[in-house]
Structures are given as C-alpha cells and as structure tokens.
Amino acid sequence: MKNPDIVKEKLQESIHNLGEATRNKDWTTLDALDSEARQAIEDALESGSAPSEEVKRLLEDLQTLYQEMISACQLERDHIQEQLMASKRRQEAIDSYQQSDKSRG
C-alpha cells in the first residue's frame, strides 16, 4: 500500500509540473512528465481502498489539466500547420517567379 501523503505529493507535483510545461509550451518536457503523471495516477488508484476526497480532487484537477493540455497542443498544431502552409505558398510563389524569369531570359 502506498503512503497517502506521498501519493498526494506526487499528484500535486505532477499537476504543477505539467501546468508549467504547458504554459511554457515545452512539449518535450511535457512528454516526459506525462509518464510521471500516469505513474502517480496508478499509485493513487492501486491503494486497494477508495481514494480520499483530497486525492479525488487532485485526480479531477489532473483530468482538467489534461483537457487544457490537449487544447493547447491542438492550438499549437494548428498554428504550426498554418505556418507550414504559408511557407509552402511563399515557396510556390518563388518557384513561379523563378520559372517566369528563366523563360524571359
């Protein structure tokens, strides 16, 4: 059986660290922290008895944070996709200009 105080501490730490990484858009760290958070969740749920109210609240907070993380990742993905499309349009314009310049020369 896991020590309830350690379980709460790990959940709180996971919430804090995941929130920081999300705010900083540190996707690499976020990936590593996800594994730690999943382990903290497993520890909280494997005690054999029902989690305390505080642990339930922390798990709910973690769930809310994960939803926020997913939204942030989707926004970042959309932003990168827009940048890639703009870059592709610029490259196509450059290629077109170069082709027309060659045909004149």
Legacy VTK file of the C-alpha trace (Angstrom):
# vtk DataFile Version 3.0
C-alpha trace
ASCII
DATASET POLYDATA
POINTS 105 float
0.000 0.000 0.000
1.343 3.427 -0.987
1.730 6.148 1.604
-1.260 8.508 1.056
0.865 11.583 1.736
3.410 10.559 -0.894
0.599 9.839 -3.365
-0.886 13.307 -2.782
2.546 14.907 -3.069
3.220 13.135 -6.392
-0.157 14.188 -7.766
0.392 17.797 -6.686
3.871 17.768 -8.210
2.528 16.319 -11.449
-0.169 18.984 -11.649
2.368 21.749 -11.040
4.997 20.419 -13.473
2.516 19.617 -16.254
0.948 23.057 -15.872
4.351 24.760 -16.094
5.373 22.779 -19.166
2.038 23.537 -20.845
2.289 27.266 -20.119
5.879 27.280 -21.427
4.943 25.202 -24.488
7.723 22.807 -23.555
6.412 19.831 -25.495
9.485 17.644 -24.922
9.283 18.027 -21.154
5.526 17.552 -21.302
6.026 14.154 -22.909
8.396 13.049 -20.133
6.138 14.440 -17.399
3.171 12.557 -18.814
4.813 9.256 -17.830
5.407 10.522 -14.304
1.813 11.726 -14.015
0.477 8.388 -15.215
2.563 6.637 -12.566
1.203 8.998 -9.890
-2.343 8.193 -11.048
-1.644 4.461 -10.898
-0.207 4.844 -7.402
-3.293 6.777 -6.303
-5.641 4.136 -7.638
-3.800 0.986 -6.565
-4.066 1.503 -2.824
-6.862 -1.050 -2.648
-9.275 1.271 -0.904
-11.246 4.225 -2.210
-9.111 7.340 -2.637
-9.548 10.118 -0.104
-11.547 13.197 -1.023
-8.329 15.163 -1.435
-6.896 12.554 -3.801
-10.169 12.531 -5.757
-9.975 16.320 -6.056
-6.357 16.110 -7.225
-7.295 13.473 -9.796
-10.108 15.724 -11.039
-7.662 18.653 -11.217
-5.272 16.474 -13.191
-8.056 15.472 -15.571
-8.944 19.137 -16.117
-5.282 19.937 -16.722
-5.048 17.140 -19.299
-8.020 18.626 -21.140
-6.272 22.012 -21.125
-3.056 20.377 -22.344
-4.883 18.722 -25.225
-6.431 22.049 -26.217
-3.044 23.793 -26.030
-1.430 21.076 -28.144
-4.209 21.283 -30.731
-3.837 25.080 -30.929
-0.080 24.740 -31.349
-0.554 22.077 -34.023
-2.987 24.345 -35.894
-0.577 27.277 -35.625
2.305 25.197 -36.995
0.101 23.899 -39.788
-0.772 27.497 -40.757
2.916 28.412 -40.751
3.749 25.432 -42.959
1.001 26.324 -45.421
2.192 29.953 -45.585
5.755 28.764 -46.138
4.597 26.442 -48.902
2.692 29.295 -50.596
5.784 31.517 -50.406
7.951 28.774 -51.868
5.446 28.207 -54.679
5.463 31.955 -55.431
9.279 31.981 -55.502
9.340 28.942 -57.791
6.785 30.539 -60.087
8.769 33.776 -60.246
11.972 31.895 -60.977
10.278 29.915 -63.749
8.887 33.059 -65.374
12.250 34.797 -65.048
14.009 31.864 -66.772
11.509 31.885 -69.626
12.207 35.590 -70.251
15.941 35.233 -70.156
LINES 1 106
105 0 1 2 3 4 5 6 7 8 9 10 11 12 13 14 15 16 17 18 19 20 21 22 23 24 25 26 27 28 29 30 31 32 33 34 35 36 37 38 39 40 41 42 43 44 45 46 47 48 49 50 51 52 53 54 55 56 57 58 59 60 61 62 63 64 65 66 67 68 69 70 71 72 73 74 75 76 77 78 79 80 81 82 83 84 85 86 87 88 89 90 91 92 93 94 95 96 97 98 99 100 101 102 103 104
